[in-house]
Each structure stands twice: as structure tokens, then as C-alpha cells.
Amino acid sequence: MTETGGTTGGRPLTRLALTFEVFHESHARAWYKFAHLQLGSKTAALRAVEAAFRELHRAWPHALRQDRVEAYAWAVLKDHVERRTSRGGSAFVETATFAELDPYRALLRESQELFGEMESRIGLFAAIARLPEKQHDVIVLRYVLGYSDARTGHILGVAETTVRSHVRWAKRTLARELRLEDPEIEGE
């Protein structure tokens, strides 16, 4: 017997469908924002996210058997974004540079405290775009989109301590690339 809860379009939801709906609702907005920054187009971002969710929906029982569902799902999203990125190259630098992002200001404030003045928004986002993949994802979610360490970890399916570690290494890499003081050495 299938346990149900809630309805969609008048039909009862199975527990499996309900877990997918909850996952979708809790991740769709962040996924869309991330995809939009990478692809530079609202339409392309929406298509990438919808395709990722369709694939994930088909594989949901398999996804639930993974050690980290969020990490598995993030890999599915990244695959769909990268497929579309390879067609025209990443639009991250341009999209992030010209977007009105309040969290960007928080990153600049923190960067100013840790690194000194940044030469330009373009230089910062270009440096972020060159970060290793995991550091890039964490910095984009944490600072560009403004999610907390806990929410970033949840989206990526990693521990909060892992998020903080990636942030620390990313900041060191950014400081080195932008030829600024190393924040770890400065604080010692």
C-alpha cells in the first residue's frame, strides 16, 4: 500500500513524489540563480534547471539511495549547465559584473577588509570564474548569491565546515591572483 500526503492537480502524492516536490521547492530558486549567472540568459537558465529537474525526477529513487542527495543533484544541475555553457562559453563574468547583486557588496566589504581595495568588479568576477570548480561554486553561492554557509552546504550536499574550507582556499587563490595580501597571513 502506498502512503500518501498532499495533492497535486487533484491527485494524491506518494511519499516518493512528495520528497521530490519538497526537494524541488527548496532548491529551484538557488539553482535558477546559479544557472542564470553561468549562462547569462534567463531562458537558458530556466531550460537548464527544468532539464536537470526532469532528469532528477526520473532518477529520484536512485538519487535517494546516494550518500548525499544534494551533492548528486548538484552534479546533475552542473552537467546541464555545462552542456549549455560549452556552446557559447560561460557568461559568468559578464552576468555577475552587470547584475545588481546586494551580496556582491558584502563580498566587496569582506574582501576590502581581507584583501584591500579590489581594482574592479570585472577583475574580481574574472578571478572567481577561474577558481577550481568546488571553490567557484561555493563562492558564487555564498557571496555572489548571498546564501549562508549552512544553506550553501545544503545546496551542494556538503558540510558547513567544507564550505568554510573552500571559502578559505578560494580567498587565498583570489588574493594570490589579484596580487593582494594573503588574508591568512595578515590575520596571524
ABEGO torsion letter per residue (X at the ends): XBBBBEBBGGBBBBAAAAAAAAAAAAAAAAAAAAAAAAAGBAAAAAAAAAAAAAAAAAAAAAAAABABAAAAAAAAAAAAAAAAAAAAEBAAAAAAAABBBAAAAAAAAAAAAAAEBBABAAAAAAAAAABBAAAAAAAAAAAAAGBBAAAAAAAAGBBAAAAAAAAAAAAAAAAAAAGBBBAAAAAX
